[in-house]
Amino acid sequence: MPDDESTPAATITPYRDGPLLVRGDFALVTPEGEPIERRRGTVALCRCGKSAIKPFCDGTHKVARFRS
């Protein structure tokens, strides 16, 4: 992506009753600052707190009936 103020490096889209979808150029780190490996340019981050693969979403929000 071009490096100017009109083009964000990353976009975060909160899906209704679901995860945060993060796209673009971003770093994902633990609270201690350690890198978290990601294999894709777009990731879905858990918002319900029930995922078995946190911080990533595994779809558990549907079973848990998470509502945002």
N, C-alpha and C positions, 0 to 999 in steps of 0.2 A: 504494500500500500504506500502511496505517496506520504511523505513526511510533512504535513501541513495541518493547521488547526481545524480545518473543515472535515478531515478524514480521521476518525478515531482509530487507534491501534487495535482496539478490541471493542466488541459490542456484547452486552449482557442482556438477555431477554428472559424475563421471568414468565414462565408458562403457568397459566391458571391451574391451580391445584396440582402443580408439578414442579419440575426442576428449574434451575437457572441454566439457560443455554449460553455458553460463553464461546464466542468465535473471534478469531484473529490472533494477533501477536500478544501473548501474555505469559507471565510466569505464575506457576502454582506452587506455593510453599506452605510448609507447616507453620504453626505458631512460633516455632523456634527458628524459622528462616531456612529450614532444609528444603531442597527442591522435591517436589512430588512429580514422579514421571507421568507423562501423558503421551499417548501414542497417536493422538489425532489433533488437528488444528481446532476442532470444535469439541467441547466437552459438556456434559450435562452434570451439574452439581446438585447434590441432594439438598432439599429444603425441609423435608419432613423429619429427618433425624433417624429414620428407621433402616436406611440402606445398609447392607452387609459389606459394601465396598466403598464406604465413605472415604473421601469427600464426594465420590461419584454417585450418581443416581443408578439404582438397579431396578426401578419400577415399583418398589415396595409401597410408594405413596398411594398407589391405586388400592392395594389390599388394606392399607391403614386408613383409607378414606381421608387422606390429608386434604385440607381446604385452606386456601390462601386468601 
